[in-house]
């Protein structure tokens, strides 16, 4: 029975991205989840249901999660269903990110609470319910995790990612001049080498 790789994409991505990892992990069956909802409580349930269904068919599950997909996965209560995780540019402090977006949009907590949802000029919806959920459900993550982070990531600061890695005993790799979205030839080679090295 092969190990399963469960790939969770980031915002704007799709399950089809899992195809990239198949030649990198030839001894694994790679499956991408195309979740349809974008709140941590609902998406978490989607991820949990998929992992529960797949766990009986595989000896173990490896999670590869990108950006907000990592945040959703950490809200999915799947710690007991896999053996390790790879996070690529993960969102690890959603409250801080939301507060930063509120500052960018000049939105106060009072404004957000009163209106419930505020659409920003940079295309993100700010949600009071989302912020409350994040505050009421702090991340508890006990899975052996390796993190790939780009030095120029504008979504998560290096201070934040290093604090998360220390708190959760995660192994952190920082790519000099890397971005939140790994997409250039150089960045993708670095990502691929990182995956191969950790699977050797």
N, CA, C and O of each residue as an XYZ file, in Angstrom:
800
protein
N       0.842     -1.189      0.000
C       0.000      0.000      0.000
C       0.886      1.253      0.000
O       1.736      1.409      0.877
N       0.694      2.133     -0.966
C       1.517      3.319     -1.100
C       1.144      4.382     -0.068
O       0.016      4.447      0.420
N       2.145      5.212      0.242
C       1.837      6.406      1.017
C       1.022      7.358      0.145
O       1.195      7.402     -1.073
N       0.149      8.103      0.772
C      -0.646      9.092      0.062
C      -0.103     10.480      0.344
O       0.204     10.812      1.489
N       0.017     11.289     -0.693
C       0.281     12.709     -0.538
C      -1.025     13.446     -0.792
O      -1.600     13.351     -1.876
N      -1.487     14.175      0.206
C      -2.704     14.977      0.081
C      -2.274     16.425     -0.097
O      -1.680     17.019      0.802
N      -2.576     16.991     -1.259
C      -2.167     18.359     -1.572
C      -3.337     19.317     -1.379
O      -4.426     19.102     -1.912
N      -3.096     20.385     -0.604
C      -4.106     21.407     -0.347
C      -3.594     22.722     -0.920
O      -2.599     23.267     -0.442
N      -4.263     23.224     -1.929
C      -3.783     24.421     -2.638
C      -4.084     25.703     -1.860
O      -4.825     25.694     -0.877
N      -3.495     26.798     -2.323
C      -3.746     28.108     -1.749
C      -4.823     28.848     -2.519
O      -5.445     28.299     -3.428
N      -5.033     30.102     -2.143
C      -6.060     30.905     -2.818
C      -5.707     31.101     -4.279
O      -4.573     31.440     -4.618
N      -6.696     30.883     -5.146
C      -6.468     31.023     -6.572
C      -5.865     29.798     -7.221
O      -5.692     29.757     -8.439
N      -5.539     28.785     -6.407
C      -4.966     27.556     -6.935
C      -6.028     26.509     -7.198
O      -7.226     26.791     -7.153
N      -5.573     25.299     -7.472
C      -6.507     24.210     -7.734
C      -5.848     22.880     -7.419
O      -4.632     22.789     -7.249
N      -6.675     21.859     -7.345
C      -6.169     20.514     -7.078
C      -5.219     20.042     -8.171
O      -4.374     19.181     -7.928
N      -5.353     20.601     -9.380
C      -4.496     20.181    -10.501
C      -3.019     20.453    -10.230
O      -2.156     19.848    -10.866
N      -2.717     21.348     -9.303
C      -1.323     21.632     -8.963
C      -0.615     20.407     -8.399
O       0.614     20.334     -8.408
N      -1.391     19.447     -7.910
C      -0.783     18.245     -7.336
C       0.025     17.481     -8.382
O       0.927     16.721     -8.030
N      -0.291     17.676     -9.675
C       0.433     16.978    -10.733
C       1.931     17.294    -10.698
O       2.759     16.469    -11.083
N       2.260     18.486    -10.238
C       3.661     18.892    -10.172
C       4.471     17.984     -9.249
O       5.667     17.786     -9.460
N       3.816     17.434     -8.226
C       4.526     16.677     -7.192
C       4.650     15.189     -7.519
O       5.407     14.475     -6.861
N       3.926     14.722     -8.513
C       3.956     13.290     -8.830
C       5.349     12.797     -9.235
O       5.783     11.765     -8.723
N       6.064     13.478    -10.123
C       7.415     12.994    -10.458
C       8.415     13.193     -9.317
O       9.446     12.522     -9.271
N       8.117     14.102     -8.409
C       9.014     14.324     -7.269
C       8.842     13.251     -6.207
O       9.756     12.991     -5.424
N       7.669     12.628     -6.182
C       7.341     11.625     -5.166
C       6.826     10.367     -5.858
O       5.658     10.011     -5.699
N       7.682      9.691     -6.624
C       7.226      8.578     -7.469
C       6.718      7.376     -6.689
O       5.989      6.557     -7.249
N       7.072      7.243     -5.433
C       6.624      6.103     -4.631
C       5.343      6.393     -3.856
O       4.913      5.593     -3.025
N       4.747      7.534     -4.135
C       3.523      7.926     -3.431
C       2.378      8.112     -4.425
O       2.593      8.381     -5.607
N       1.186      7.964     -3.926
C       0.000      8.344     -4.689
C      -0.347      9.771     -4.301
O      -0.544     10.062     -3.121
N      -0.422     10.654     -5.270
C      -0.623     12.076     -4.999
C      -2.061     12.463     -5.349
O      -2.533     12.229     -6.462
N      -2.733     13.054     -4.380
C      -4.142     13.430     -4.542
C      -4.305     14.897     -4.170
O      -3.827     15.326     -3.120
N      -4.968     15.662     -5.008
C      -5.240     17.070     -4.719
C      -6.692     17.276     -4.356
O      -7.583     16.732     -5.008
N      -6.934     18.053     -3.328
C      -8.300     18.350     -2.896
C      -8.704     19.714     -3.436
O      -8.043     20.714     -3.155
N      -9.779     19.761     -4.207
C     -10.283     21.015     -4.757
C     -11.412     21.506     -3.857
O     -12.589     21.333     -4.174
N     -11.048     22.116     -2.740
C     -12.091     22.575     -1.823
C     -12.869     23.729     -2.440
O     -12.355     24.480     -3.270
N     -14.127     23.847     -2.010
C     -15.052     24.781     -2.654
C     -15.410     25.984     -1.791
O     -15.979     26.957     -2.285
N     -15.082     25.921     -0.509
C     -15.490     26.965      0.429
C     -14.223     27.568      1.029
O     -13.193     26.898      1.097
N     -14.288     28.821      1.464
C     -13.067     29.504      1.872
C     -13.171     30.116      3.276
O     -12.618     31.185      3.532
N     -13.878     29.438      4.173
C     -13.832     29.804      5.581
C     -13.148     28.661      6.318
O     -13.317     27.506      5.930
N     -12.383     28.943      7.367
C     -11.622     27.870      8.020
C     -12.505     26.804      8.639
O     -12.108     25.641      8.696
N     -13.695     27.169      9.106
C     -14.561     26.160      9.721
C     -15.167     25.231      8.671
O     -15.270     24.028      8.911
N     -15.567     25.755      7.522
C     -16.162     24.904      6.484
C     -15.103     24.169      5.667
O     -15.245     22.978      5.389
N     -14.037     24.883      5.281
C     -12.966     24.242      4.528
C     -12.278     23.183      5.379
O     -11.896     22.125      4.880
N     -12.124     23.478      6.677
C     -11.545     22.484      7.586
C     -12.337     21.198      7.581
O     -11.761     20.110      7.596
N     -13.654     21.312      7.561
C     -14.498     20.103      7.526
C     -14.328     19.354      6.209
O     -14.333     18.123      6.196
N     -14.177     20.081      5.099
C     -13.936     19.436      3.804
C     -12.629     18.644      3.823
O     -12.578     17.497      3.379
N     -11.584     19.267      4.337
C     -10.278     18.608      4.397
C     -10.340     17.400      5.317
O      -9.802     16.341      4.993
N     -10.994     17.554      6.465
C     -11.112     16.451      7.413
C     -11.848     15.269      6.792
O     -11.423     14.122      6.931
N     -12.950     15.554      6.107
C     -13.735     14.479      5.484
C     -12.917     13.755      4.414
O     -12.971     12.529      4.312
N     -12.163     14.510      3.621
C     -11.343     13.887      2.577
C     -10.262     13.013      3.192
O     -10.022     11.902      2.720
N      -9.605     13.504      4.243
C      -8.542     12.731      4.885
C      -9.091     11.476      5.545
O      -8.458     10.422      5.486
N     -10.245     11.568      6.165
C     -10.879     10.401      6.786
C     -11.182      9.334      5.746
O     -10.964      8.146      5.983
N     -11.685      9.761      4.597
C     -12.036      8.810      3.540
C     -10.795      8.115      2.981
O     -10.826      6.926      2.663
N      -9.701      8.875      2.867
C      -8.496      8.347      2.236
C      -7.621      7.524      3.176
O      -6.840      6.690      2.719
N      -7.742      7.747      4.475
C      -6.789      7.126      5.400
C      -6.905      5.603      5.424
O      -5.915      4.912      5.661
N      -8.105      5.075      5.181
C      -8.286      3.630      5.226
C      -7.648      2.939      4.032
O      -7.460      1.723      4.045
N      -7.314      3.706      2.997
C      -6.779      3.127      1.766
C      -5.258      3.238      1.676
O      -4.659      2.735      0.725
N      -4.626      3.891      2.658
C      -3.187      4.139      2.586
C      -2.549      3.950      3.950
O      -3.182      4.171      4.982
N      -1.297      3.542      3.944
C      -0.624      3.263      5.212
C      -0.325      4.529      5.994
O      -0.231      4.494      7.221
N      -0.176      5.644      5.295
C       0.034      6.922      5.971
C      -0.274      8.043      4.988
O      -0.382      7.820      3.782
N      -0.412      9.236      5.518
C      -0.721     10.393      4.690
C       0.335     11.460      4.911
O       0.658     11.802      6.049
N       0.867     11.980      3.823
C       1.756     13.135      3.862
C       0.961     14.327      3.355
O       0.354     14.269      2.285
N       0.967     15.392      4.117
C       0.249     16.603      3.724
C       1.223     17.586      3.085
O       2.269     17.891      3.659
N       0.879     18.081      1.897
C       1.578     19.224      1.311
C       0.547     20.329      1.175
O      -0.449     20.172      0.468
N       0.780     21.441      1.847
C      -0.207     22.519      1.836
C       0.472     23.844      1.518
O       1.567     24.138      1.995
N      -0.209     24.628      0.701
C       0.345     25.874      0.194
C      -0.436     27.062      0.745
O      -1.665     27.090      0.678
N       0.285     28.046      1.291
C      -0.282     29.330      1.699
C      -1.466     29.159      2.659
O      -1.318     28.561      3.725
N      -2.632     29.678      2.287
C      -3.791     29.578      3.174
C      -4.273     28.130      3.293
O      -4.992     27.790      4.233
N      -3.876     27.278      2.342
C      -4.213     25.859      2.464
C      -3.608     25.246      3.717
O      -4.190     24.337      4.307
N      -2.433     25.743      4.130
C      -1.824     25.268      5.375
C      -2.649     25.707      6.567
O      -2.865     24.926      7.495
N      -3.113     26.948      6.554
C      -3.963     27.444      7.643
C      -5.245     26.622      7.740
O      -5.645     26.216      8.832
N      -5.889     26.376      6.600
C      -7.109     25.564      6.609
C      -6.827     24.161      7.147
O      -7.619     23.616      7.916
N      -5.709     23.588      6.745
C      -5.367     22.234      7.190
C      -5.167     22.171      8.696
O      -5.534     21.187      9.338
N      -4.581     23.230      9.258
C      -4.367     23.241     10.698
C      -5.653     23.453     11.479
O      -5.676     23.305     12.701
N      -6.719     23.800     10.774
C      -8.040     23.931     11.390
C      -8.938     22.735     11.075
O     -10.142     22.779     11.328
N      -8.360     21.674     10.525
C      -9.158     20.540     10.049
C      -9.181     19.351     11.001
O      -9.848     18.353     10.730
N      -8.457     19.451     12.114
C      -8.418     18.361     13.100
C      -8.021     17.038     12.438
O      -8.723     16.033     12.554
N      -6.885     17.062     11.744
C      -6.412     15.859     11.052
C      -5.053     15.404     11.575
O      -4.358     14.637     10.909
N      -4.671     15.870     12.760
C      -3.353     15.539     13.298
C      -3.104     14.033     13.407
O      -1.968     13.582     13.255
N      -4.149     13.259     13.667
C      -3.975     11.820     13.866
C      -4.018     11.022     12.565
O      -3.869      9.800     12.588
N      -4.217     11.692     11.437
C      -4.459     10.968     10.190
C      -3.247     10.910      9.275
O      -3.340     10.346      8.185
N      -2.122     11.467      9.674
C      -0.965     11.483      8.784
C       0.308     11.453      9.595
O       0.279     11.551     10.822
N       1.430     11.318      8.904
C       2.693     11.202      9.631
C       3.542     12.460      9.562
O       4.353     12.699     10.458
N       3.378     13.272      8.524
C       4.186     14.480      8.418
C       3.549     15.459      7.451
O       2.632     15.122      6.701
N       4.068     16.696      7.489
C       3.501     17.746      6.639
C       4.609     18.600      6.048
O       5.641     18.842      6.675
N       4.365     19.053      4.816
C       5.214     20.044      4.162
C       4.351     21.283      3.935
O       3.309     21.209      3.285
N       4.786     22.415      4.471
C       4.072     23.668      4.269
C       4.924     24.578      3.385
O       6.110     24.784      3.643
N       4.300     25.116      2.340
C       4.966     26.037      1.433
C       4.333     27.417      1.601
O       3.145     27.594      1.333
N       5.122     28.391      2.043
C       4.626     29.751      2.286
C       3.347     29.755      3.125
O       2.361     30.383      2.739
N       3.348     29.069      4.255
C       2.097     28.932      5.006
C       1.661     30.224      5.698
O       2.486     31.028      6.133
N       0.345     30.397      5.785
C      -0.229     31.434      6.645
C      -0.336     30.813      8.035
O      -1.134     29.900      8.250
N       0.462     31.303      8.971
C       0.518     30.688     10.296
C      -0.046     31.585     11.391
O      -0.253     31.132     12.517
N      -0.297     32.857     11.071
C      -0.912     33.766     12.036
C      -1.976     34.576     11.306
O      -1.738     35.704     10.874
N      -3.158     33.971     11.177
C      -4.226     34.593     10.407
C      -4.740     35.864     11.078
O      -5.107     36.819     10.394
N      -4.770     35.883     12.395
C      -5.233     37.102     13.073
C      -4.350     38.291     12.700
O      -4.852     39.370     12.388
N      -3.041     38.090     12.734
C      -2.115     39.173     12.387
C      -2.320     39.611     10.947
O      -2.274     40.806     10.655
N      -2.547     38.658     10.033
C      -2.765     39.000      8.629
C      -4.052     39.809      8.465
O      -4.076     40.794      7.728
N      -5.117     39.396      9.148
C      -6.382     40.136      9.053
C      -6.220     41.550      9.604
O      -6.697     42.511      8.999
N      -5.552     41.680     10.746
C      -5.329     43.009     11.335
C      -4.526     43.879     10.376
O      -4.817     45.065     10.220
N      -3.513     43.291      9.732
C      -2.728     44.050      8.753
C      -3.604     44.508      7.590
O      -3.491     45.649      7.140
N      -4.471     43.632      7.104
C      -5.351     44.004      5.996
C      -6.330     45.093      6.423
O      -6.681     45.959      5.623
N      -6.768     45.054      7.668
C      -7.641     46.118      8.175
C      -6.903     47.454      8.188
O      -7.480     48.494      7.869
N      -5.632     47.417      8.556
C      -4.838     48.649      8.545
C      -4.665     49.169      7.125
O      -4.779     50.370      6.882
N      -4.388     48.254      6.171
C      -4.232     48.666      4.777
C      -5.517     49.315      4.250
O      -5.472     50.264      3.467
N      -6.657     48.784      4.694
C      -7.955     49.260      4.209
C      -8.532     50.379      5.082
O      -9.624     50.880      4.815
N      -7.791     50.768      6.129
C      -8.249     51.806      7.058
C      -9.607     51.431      7.671
O     -10.520     52.253      7.745
N      -9.713     50.181      8.105
C     -10.942     49.653      8.723
C     -10.647     49.366     10.191
O      -9.662     48.702     10.513
N     -11.501     49.865     11.079
C     -11.353     49.595     12.506
C     -12.152     48.360     12.890
O     -13.020     47.913     12.140
N     -11.853     47.810     14.067
C     -12.640     46.666     14.550
C     -14.093     47.062     14.738
O     -14.991     46.262     14.476
N     -14.336     48.281     15.188
C     -15.719     48.756     15.367
C     -16.450     48.787     14.028
O     -17.615     48.398     13.937
N     -15.748     49.260     12.976
C     -16.346     49.275     11.633
C     -16.721     47.863     11.196
O     -17.825     47.615     10.712
N     -15.773     46.945     11.379
C     -15.977     45.579     10.906
C     -17.090     44.889     11.686
O     -17.910     44.175     11.108
N     -17.118     45.099     12.981
C     -18.170     44.496     13.802
C     -19.546     45.026     13.402
O     -20.522     44.276     13.352
N     -19.610     46.316     13.119
C     -20.893     46.928     12.766
C     -21.400     46.460     11.407
O     -22.595     46.223     11.236
N     -20.495     46.326     10.443
C     -20.904     45.991      9.072
C     -20.878     44.494      8.780
O     -21.546     44.035      7.853
N     -20.118     43.732      9.555
C     -20.057     42.281      9.342
C     -19.052     41.894      8.290
O     -18.140     41.111      8.557
N     -19.206     42.437      7.081
C     -18.280     42.172      5.972
C     -17.974     43.486      5.272
O     -18.878     44.267      4.975
N     -16.696     43.724      5.010
C     -16.277     44.929      4.292
C     -15.394     44.506      3.129
O     -14.412     43.786      3.310
N     -15.750     44.958      1.940
C     -14.967     44.692      0.729
C     -13.856     45.726      0.629
O     -14.107     46.920      0.794
N     -12.641     45.287      0.363
C     -11.509     46.203      0.282
C     -11.167     46.535     -1.164
O     -11.593     45.854     -2.096
N     -10.386     47.603     -1.326
C      -9.944     48.003     -2.669
C      -8.953     47.017     -3.266
O      -8.772     46.972     -4.482
N      -8.301     46.214     -2.399
C      -7.330     45.253     -2.912
C      -7.938     43.860     -3.096
O      -7.217     42.874     -3.247
N      -9.279     43.791     -3.080
C      -9.963     42.576     -3.499
C     -10.227     41.536     -2.439
O     -10.707     40.449     -2.759
N      -9.928     41.833     -1.176
C     -10.182     40.886     -0.102
C     -11.397     41.332      0.718
O     -11.558     42.516      1.013
N     -12.239     40.379      1.076
C     -13.341     40.669      1.981
C     -12.864     40.510      3.422
O     -12.291     39.484      3.789
N     -13.106     41.532      4.223
C     -12.847     41.431      5.655
C     -14.135     41.018      6.341
O     -15.193     41.589      6.078
N     -14.052     40.028      7.218
C     -15.247     39.461      7.856
C     -15.074     39.447      9.365
O     -14.070     38.961      9.886
N     -16.068     39.988     10.061
C     -16.051     39.975     11.526
C     -16.137     38.543     12.044
O     -15.432     38.185     12.988
N     -16.995     37.718     11.436
C     -17.135     36.329     11.874
C     -15.826     35.561     11.696
O     -15.463     34.734     12.533
N     -15.133     35.837     10.615
C     -13.847     35.185     10.336
C     -12.837     35.564     11.414
O     -12.156     34.700     11.966
N     -12.742     36.861     11.712
C     -11.802     37.328     12.728
C     -12.118     36.714     14.087
O     -11.216     36.295     14.811
N     -13.403     36.662     14.428
C     -13.804     36.069     15.713
C     -13.445     34.587     15.767
O     -12.964     34.099     16.790
N     -13.677     33.875     14.670
C     -13.340     32.444     14.631
C     -11.853     32.236     14.874
O     -11.454     31.374     15.657
N     -11.039     33.033     14.194
C      -9.582     32.891     14.328
C      -9.153     33.113     15.773
O      -8.303     32.388     16.290
N      -9.734     34.100     16.413
C      -9.377     34.395     17.797
C      -9.854     33.311     18.758
O      -9.208     33.034     19.769
N     -10.974     32.712     18.437
C     -11.552     31.696     19.328
C     -10.980     30.301     19.089
O     -11.211     29.393     19.888
N     -10.233     30.123     17.997
C      -9.674     28.814     17.661
C      -8.176     28.936     17.375
O      -7.756     28.831     16.222
N      -7.380     29.155     18.403
C      -5.933     29.230     18.186
C      -5.399     27.914     17.628
O      -5.920     26.839     17.923
N      -4.360     28.022     16.823
C      -3.797     26.841     16.171
C      -3.132     25.932     17.205
O      -2.326     26.374     18.023
N      -3.491     24.666     17.143
C      -2.831     23.615     17.919
C      -2.374     22.563     16.913
O      -3.196     21.840     16.351
N      -1.096     22.479     16.692
C      -0.562     21.653     15.596
C       0.586     20.819     16.124
O       1.586     21.361     16.594
N       0.451     19.500     16.051
C       1.451     18.608     16.636
C       2.078     17.671     15.613
O       2.737     16.698     15.980
N       1.877     17.958     14.350
C       2.386     17.102     13.279
C       3.829     17.485     12.942
O       4.130     18.673     12.832
N       4.732     16.507     12.775
C       6.082     16.832     12.309
C       6.000     17.579     10.975
O       5.463     17.064      9.994
N       6.537     18.793     10.955
C       6.311     19.688      9.819
C       7.608     20.320      9.338
O       8.452     20.734     10.133
N       7.748     20.385      8.010
C       8.843     21.111      7.379
C       8.232     22.277      6.610
O       7.224     22.126      5.919
N       8.863     23.439      6.743
C       8.324     24.664      6.149
C       9.312     25.245      5.152
O      10.505     25.361      5.431
N       8.787     25.614      3.968
C       9.569     26.357      2.986
C       9.009     27.776      2.937
O       7.809     27.976      2.745
N       9.889     28.755      3.113
C       9.469     30.155      3.228
C      10.365     31.019      2.356
O      11.579     30.823      2.314
N       9.762     31.972      1.662
C      10.527     32.910      0.850
C      10.876     34.160      1.637
O      10.020     34.742      2.303
N      12.125     34.569      1.559
C      12.605     35.704      2.342
C      11.779     36.974      2.094
O      11.638     37.801      2.995
N      11.235     37.134      0.887
C      10.489     38.339      0.536
C       8.971     38.108      0.587
O       8.217     38.811     -0.087
N       8.533     37.154      1.363
C       7.104     36.887      1.544
C       6.448     38.110      2.185
O       6.853     38.535      3.268
N       5.439     38.676      1.523
C       4.757     39.863      2.051
C       3.505     39.517      2.846
O       2.865     40.410      3.403
N       3.147     38.248      2.908
C       1.963     37.829      3.652
C       2.281     37.464      5.097
O       1.465     37.668      5.996
N       3.468     36.928      5.305
C       3.906     36.503      6.634
C       5.336     36.971      6.840
O       6.195     36.725      5.992
N       5.604     37.639      7.951
C       6.951     38.131      8.207
C       7.857     36.979      8.628
O       7.392     35.944      9.105
N       9.150     37.179      8.442
C      10.097     36.144      8.851
C      10.076     35.953     10.367
O      10.261     34.840     10.861
N       9.849     37.037     11.098
C       9.731     36.927     12.558
C       8.580     36.015     12.940
O       8.712     35.179     13.834
N       7.445     36.176     12.260
C       6.266     35.361     12.549
C       6.510     33.898     12.208
O       6.170     33.012     12.993
N       7.098     33.638     11.039
C       7.302     32.239     10.629
C       8.326     31.562     11.527
O       8.193     30.375     11.828
N       9.340     32.292     11.957
C      10.336     31.696     12.849
C       9.738     31.404     14.221
O      10.060     30.387     14.835
N       8.878     32.283     14.699
C       8.218     32.044     15.986
C       7.328     30.810     15.915
O       7.305     30.003     16.844
N       6.599     30.664     14.819
C       5.752     29.485     14.639
C       6.592     28.222     14.593
O       6.255     27.223     15.229
N       7.683     28.265     13.844
C       8.552     27.087     13.728
C       9.104     26.673     15.087
O       9.149     25.485     15.406
N       9.522     27.646     15.883
C      10.038     27.331     17.222
C       8.959     26.720     18.098
O       9.186     25.715     18.771
N       7.789     27.332     18.085
C       6.696     26.883     18.960
C       6.215     25.482     18.599
O       5.796     24.724     19.474
N       6.271     25.138     17.321
C       5.728     23.858     16.859
C       6.826     22.878     16.435
O       6.544     21.861     15.800
N       8.063     23.184     16.784
C       9.191     22.292     16.473
C       9.241     21.926     14.993
O       9.532     20.785     14.632
N       8.958     22.896     14.155
C       8.985     22.675     12.711
C      10.361     23.024     12.159
O      11.051     23.898     12.685
N      10.749     22.335     11.099
C      12.031     22.598     10.434
C      11.813     23.644      9.348
O      11.038     23.428      8.417
N      12.494     24.768      9.471
C      12.274     25.898      8.567
C      13.418     26.043      7.569
O      14.589     26.043      7.947
N      13.063     26.166      6.286
C      14.017     26.482      5.228
C      13.608     27.820      4.615
O      12.465     27.989      4.188
N      14.536     28.759      4.573
C      14.260     30.083      4.013
C      15.021     30.229      2.702
O      16.240     30.065      2.662
N      14.293     30.540      1.624
C      14.935     30.799      0.339
C      15.259     32.282      0.237
O      14.355     33.117      0.287
N      16.524     32.616      0.096
C      16.927     34.008     -0.106
C      16.252     34.560     -1.357
O      16.295     33.939     -2.419
N      15.633     35.720     -1.229
C      14.952     36.413     -2.325
C      13.694     35.678     -2.805
O      13.098     36.069     -3.809
N      13.289     34.622     -2.103
C      12.059     33.933     -2.477
C      10.837     34.772     -2.137
O      10.905     35.659     -1.286
N       9.720     34.494     -2.801
C       8.474     35.234     -2.598
C       7.420     34.319     -1.976
O       7.640     33.122     -1.793
N       6.265     34.918     -1.655
C       5.168     34.111     -1.129
C       4.728     33.079     -2.162
O       4.503     31.914     -1.834
N       4.610     33.517     -3.399
C       4.222     32.619     -4.490
C       5.486     32.113     -5.174
O       6.182     32.870     -5.852
N       5.776     30.832     -4.990
C       6.911     30.214     -5.673
C       6.488     29.919     -7.109
O       5.664     29.037     -7.352
N       7.058     30.664     -8.059
C       6.592     30.490     -9.438
C       7.677     30.664    -10.489
O       7.528     30.153    -11.599
N       8.772     31.371    -10.178
C       9.830     31.517    -11.178
C      10.587     30.197    -11.326
O      10.477     29.308    -10.482
N      11.358     30.084    -12.414
C      12.140     28.857    -12.625
C      13.062     28.590    -11.443
O      13.164     27.457    -10.972
N      13.732     29.633    -10.965
C      14.660     29.479     -9.847
C      13.922     29.031     -8.589
O      14.378     28.135     -7.879
N      12.783     29.660     -8.319
C      12.014     29.306     -7.123
C      11.482     27.879     -7.197
O      11.491     27.157     -6.200
N      11.023     27.477     -8.370
C      10.485     26.124     -8.505
C      11.585     25.075     -8.395
O      11.356     23.994     -7.852
N      12.770     25.382     -8.903
C      13.893     24.447     -8.726
C      14.220     24.312     -7.241
O      14.488     23.212     -6.755
N      14.198     25.417     -6.535
C      14.487     25.389     -5.102
C      13.437     24.557     -4.376
O      13.774     23.734     -3.525
N      12.162     24.770     -4.711
C      11.066     24.001     -4.095
C      11.233     22.514     -4.390
O      11.123     21.679     -3.492
N      11.500     22.188     -5.657
C      11.632     20.775     -6.050
C      12.795     20.113     -5.315
O      12.675     18.983     -4.841
N      13.918     20.820     -5.222
C      15.076     20.270     -4.514
C      14.757     20.071     -3.036
O      15.197     19.098     -2.423
N      14.003     20.984     -2.478
C      13.590     20.894     -1.062
C      12.722     19.649     -0.829
O      12.923     18.925      0.146
N      11.768     19.405     -1.714
C      10.916     18.223     -1.595
C      11.764     16.955     -1.721
O      11.645     16.046     -0.899
N      12.608     16.893     -2.734
C      13.430     15.682     -2.955
C      14.356     15.427     -1.779
O      14.484     14.295     -1.312
N      15.000     16.483     -1.302
C      15.947     16.331     -0.193
C      15.253     15.763      1.047
O      15.811     14.922      1.753
N      14.042     16.229      1.297
C      13.334     15.803      2.506
C      12.715     14.426      2.364
O      12.330     13.810      3.358
N      12.615     13.935      1.125
C      12.087     12.584      0.930
C      13.167     11.536      0.786
O      12.870     10.342      0.747
N      14.418     11.961      0.706
C      15.528     10.999      0.581
C      15.716     10.221      1.885
O      16.600      9.369      1.973
